[in-house]
């Protein structure tokens, strides 16, 4: 995977690169209609980035019904068919329809035919649909890896139903995990390793199905592939990693088993579902993310980790019609899954960017030809800036021989945007190649620490709602003053809540005490 792709997945990979190079198609077209709400109230209009959808080329769209109910959704579906589109997936719970069409006029026609039922419609990528065509890319670690191991047996519980932690010898490389010591996960494990009843959805590139530190903790029944045009693909191997081991590394930080092998995750006793939202070219399109969040909510997951931003825009602007529709679809999916009891952690990003004061973006759209564009604060990095999502910045160990810390130079920041900070530089975790272990850096590596702590918290407080968990997570974080300023925007705000560390450094021990 190229550096751009790793950046999209919020990681600067220090392990060996896979060598996949992204290829994009440059497109442009004049004209764009106003998005719902018109010009953003958060600053001057953002620079338009029209998406071309020429006749004869299959393009992907999301459509949002004005009201999220089955009746309105059926009206949108009818308009899609009448406008020359094909329905790929429908989510009536949130009034979202995913469609493909090879008609240049599809967006205008579906608005006309759908009338008041269609709140918004937008193209989700600047390149033609490729799902269903051969990827032509071989996984760097070779062909299939054999049968899945059986799920580990449930632990015994006491009469009150709480987990009994069994004392075991440290795993061989646990002493190298400075990150677990920094967030006091090693101390939290004296109270609980997490409950087998708790499931973390790893929305990423797939989890290695037979890694010895992961296989026993994979929730196979709830794993799915959402990168097939945004449809849930439940085939037995669909959720396996193909061209990236990013999700495998993330999963190890969350829940590598305490089994005498390798490392130990933040919550080694919980289960993880592989929710694959990354296609073989390394892209996470809006319909993939919608599928992932909806799947997590439908299947009763407790936590999701989201170490990515939704392609092809690093920032989705409210005053651009295509971007608005895509953002609204993802927002609805996040909100609905939260209502089902799922709490979400997400990486803040690796652009050394001040998310509270956006100005320009030069890297979007990343699946075609990027343009330099002006932003306003109605432009957001999704899903990390959506309501209710825990936004996580990255820490590095400084000096490298101790447990002092400071913001990683690559980490995004932002006063009132960052919730908590967690270790994200040179994190040791599981990788696919050789069922081994490697170092990666990025806010991608910080976010799974938070997801793991949320899983521990849910284990000891099973009745807590997502809002309660987020509030407690923030309150229990260790205050961190601005201290040394790193590259990018200077740190602003008090020790109790600033632009670098938010409410402070993640504290696993307080979360379970």
GIRA-V33703 format. One record per backbone hydrogen bond with DSSP energy under -1.0 kcal/mol. NH is the residue of the N-H (numbers start at 1). CO is the residue of the C=O. If there is no record, write none. Layout:
nh | co
NH | CO
NH | CO
This chain:
nh | co
6 | 2
7 | 3
8 | 4
9 | 5
10 | 7
11 | 6
12 | 441
38 | 35
47 | 374
56 | 102
57 | 54
59 | 101
61 | 99
62 | 122
63 | 97
64 | 120
65 | 95
66 | 117
69 | 67
73 | 69
74 | 70
75 | 71
76 | 72
77 | 73
78 | 74
79 | 75
80 | 76
81 | 77
82 | 78
83 | 79
84 | 81
85 | 80
86 | 100
88 | 98
89 | 98
91 | 96
94 | 91
96 | 91
97 | 63
98 | 89
99 | 61
100 | 86
101 | 59
106 | 103
109 | 105
110 | 106
111 | 107
112 | 108
113 | 109
114 | 110
115 | 111
117 | 114
118 | 115
119 | 64
120 | 64
122 | 62
124 | 60
129 | 58
133 | 130
142 | 139
152 | 216
158 | 162
161 | 158
164 | 156
173 | 262
174 | 171
176 | 173
177 | 174
178 | 176
181 | 177
182 | 178
183 | 179
185 | 180
188 | 184
189 | 185
190 | 187
191 | 188
192 | 188
198 | 195
200 | 271
201 | 303
202 | 273
203 | 201
203 | 305
204 | 202
204 | 275
214 | 211
215 | 211
217 | 214
218 | 215
219 | 272
220 | 218
223 | 220
224 | 274
225 | 233
226 | 276
229 | 227
231 | 228
233 | 225
238 | 235
240 | 237
249 | 245
250 | 246
251 | 247
252 | 248
253 | 249
254 | 250
255 | 251
256 | 252
257 | 213
259 | 257
265 | 256
266 | 253
267 | 254
269 | 193
270 | 267
271 | 198
272 | 217
273 | 200
275 | 202
276 | 224
277 | 204
279 | 283
282 | 279
288 | 285
289 | 285
290 | 286
291 | 287
292 | 288
293 | 289
294 | 290
295 | 291
296 | 292
297 | 293
298 | 294
299 | 295
300 | 297
301 | 296
302 | 199
303 | 199
304 | 343
305 | 201
306 | 345
309 | 8
310 | 382
311 | 284
316 | 380
318 | 378
320 | 317
324 | 320
325 | 321
326 | 322
327 | 323
328 | 324
329 | 325
330 | 326
331 | 327
332 | 328
333 | 329
334 | 330
335 | 331
336 | 332
337 | 333
338 | 334
339 | 335
340 | 336
341 | 338
342 | 337
343 | 302
345 | 304
346 | 390
347 | 306
348 | 392
352 | 410
355 | 353
355 | 413
357 | 354
361 | 373
366 | 312
371 | 364
373 | 361
375 | 359
377 | 42
379 | 376
380 | 316
385 | 381
386 | 383
389 | 386
390 | 344
392 | 346
393 | 420
395 | 422
396 | 406
398 | 404
402 | 399
406 | 396
408 | 394
411 | 408
412 | 349
413 | 353
414 | 499
417 | 414
418 | 414
419 | 391
420 | 391
421 | 504
422 | 393
424 | 395
425 | 395
427 | 440
429 | 438
431 | 436
435 | 432
436 | 433
438 | 429
440 | 427
441 | 12
442 | 424
444 | 10
445 | 442
447 | 443
449 | 446
450 | 446
451 | 447
452 | 448
453 | 449
454 | 450
455 | 451
456 | 452
457 | 453
458 | 454
459 | 455
460 | 456
461 | 457
464 | 461
469 | 465
470 | 466
471 | 467
472 | 468
473 | 469
474 | 470
475 | 471
476 | 472
478 | 505
480 | 495
497 | 494
498 | 502
499 | 492
502 | 498
503 | 419
504 | 501
505 | 478
506 | 421
508 | 183
511 | 507
512 | 508
513 | 509
